[in-house]
Structure formats: structure tokens, C-alpha cells
Amino acid sequence: MRNRLKSVKLREILGIALAATAVLICLAALRDIPHGKTETFAAGGRESEIIPPAPPDGTVRINEADAEELQQLPGIGETIAQAIIDEREAHGPFLYPEDLMAVRGIGESKYEQIRPWLDYSIPTTEGE
């Protein structure tokens, strides 16, 4: 009887240790997840989560970036990049967030997604 109790206690201890290890592994994995918004996409019937790459220097100068640079922003593809350029050419530089949200395809949620990487500097021409 005593050996049986030891066996049950040992299984309980091992179960608790296994559960604690699983919790620690989950916490370690959570620590490595960036705390920004991510995008999801479906590939081969499975949904995966991707972290959009940040622009190389960390920001995109929204008032002078070309389409390729604009596409480095999360959620900005060819169509929205061209819409940003068209809006900028038609109405001048973006000075406020509201100006950028006038671009078709950029609402509040899209703006919040790209906001950390935006630089609103206005380009200067030589001689000024």
C-alpha cells in the first residue's frame, strides 16, 4: 500500500512539473512576440501571422517616399502607395494624420498600423 501511495504522489509531482514547464515555455514564447499589430494571411488553407518588416532606417518620409518605399509600410501595397503619391501630388505635403487618412484605403485602423513608421518632414529644395 505504501509503494502505491508513493507511486501516486510521484505521478502528481511529475504532472505538476510538466504543467509548470508548459507554462514557462508559453511565457517565454510570449516574451518574444513583438507588441505591434500584425497581419494574417491564408496560405495553403492555413492562416498564419506575419510581422511586417520595418523600413530599413525605421521611418518612411511620407512626403517624399516613392512607391517602393511606401510599400515597406505594413498593409500598404501598390494601389495604396500610388494613391498616397497621387494625393500628395494633387494636394501638397501631408502635414497632419487627417491629411493621410484622406487617401482612399487609409482609415483609422490602417493609419494606426503605419503611424510608428511615418515621418512627416517636408522636403526642402536646394537654395532655401
Secondary structure, DSSP 4 states (H G I P E B T S, - for coil): -HHHHHHHHHHHHHHHHHHHHHHHHHHHHHHTS-SS--EEEEETTEEEEEPPPPPTTS-EETTT--HHHHTTSTT--HHHHHHHHHHHHHH----SHHHHTTSTT--HHHHHHHGGGEE-PPP--TT-
